[in-house]
Structures are given as C-alpha cells and as structure tokens.
Amino acid sequence: MTDIVPTEKRSEMMAGIRGKDTKPEMRVRKALFAGGYRYRLHRKDLPGTPDIVLPGRRVAIFVNGCFWHGHSGCSLAKVPGTRTEFWKGKFESNRQRDRVAAEALRVAGWRVLVVWECFTRRCKTEDALMQPLTHWIESSSPLGELRSAA
C-alpha cells in the first residue's frame, strides 16, 4: 500500500511529533500537581529518562504513547500499512528499550509506573485520572501500569 501523503509532507508531519510535554504527559502532570505531589521532569541521570519523577518517594513515571510504544491490544497502536516490517521492528525495539529501562530503575531501588495514552484519554476528568495515580503511588507495588480496559 502506498502512502497517500507526499514524502516531504510525511517527513514534516513526523518531525513535528513531540517526545516531551505531550498532551497525555501534561494531563498526568496536572493531576499529580492537583493531588499535592511535587515532581521533577525528564531526569537524564536515571535510566530511560522518566517523564515524571517523584524523588522523595523514589517513583519514576513513564507516560507512553500507544502508537510509539506498540501498546498491545490497544486500538491506538495500529501498524502503518506502508513499511510494515520497519514499523514492527521500531515498535519492538521501543518496547525492549522500555523493559530495560524499567528493570534498571527497579534494580536501583525505584518504583516504576507506566501510564498509557489510552488511559489518559479514557479518564475524562482530572479526578478520574488522579485517583488511580494516587492509589498506585501510595501503594508499595514496585511496578505498575495504568491502561485502558480497551
């Protein structure tokens, strides 16, 4: 299947995709702040450069886009019709990188939470987003994942 968008336009579109301060990330940050949590952003000294870090609680939070991180079973994570082998490889390498970073953080004594884009979309209000975040942060679980039930 050929792309319906010219190559130059596709390149421009892809270059405009953010890696930081995405809408899902901003929603999570706003909910955490409203819940009284204070955090640091994009700590480069930690494995995987977590999106949000609560240093006093040793919690690292990754806010993953369903498409870019190949969220299995999610309607937002479809493989493009062109260059499918490239995209499958890209998504798998992203997932592997995520696993390695989470394990390195866990070994270093950090608790790791992954918040998926589909979860932030499902939560229509700040409170609906804040409650599960708070529940996990206040728990003692070393690894967590907030995802949409699909």
Secondary structure, DSSP 8 states (H G I E B T S, - for coil): ---SS-HHHHHHHHHT--SSS-HHHHHHHHHHHHTT---EE--TTSTT--SEEEGGGTEEEEEE-TTTTT-TT-TT----SSSHHHHHHHHHHHHHHHHHHHHHHHHTT-EEEEEEHHHHHH--SHHHHHHHHHHHHHS--SEEEE----
